[in-house]
């Protein structure tokens, strides 16, 4: 799955869906960190706010949690 910057679906929703898919498929297993915001910015060509908004969606869904000073981790 790729990010379509010209598509009708907002980029932050596309990125959240991509990360969700990686979590659900086991590509990012439980208790492992998500890529950093900086890494997502470079890999997917998104702005910092876009990456942060996508992560916030996953937090709201209960899929990930923040570990202060370490990053965002997939919940078991």
Secondary structure, DSSP 8 states (H G I E B T S, - for coil): ----TTSSS-HHHHHHHHHHHHHHHTSS-TT-B---HHHHHHHHT--HHHHHHHHHHHHHTTSEEEETTTEEEE--
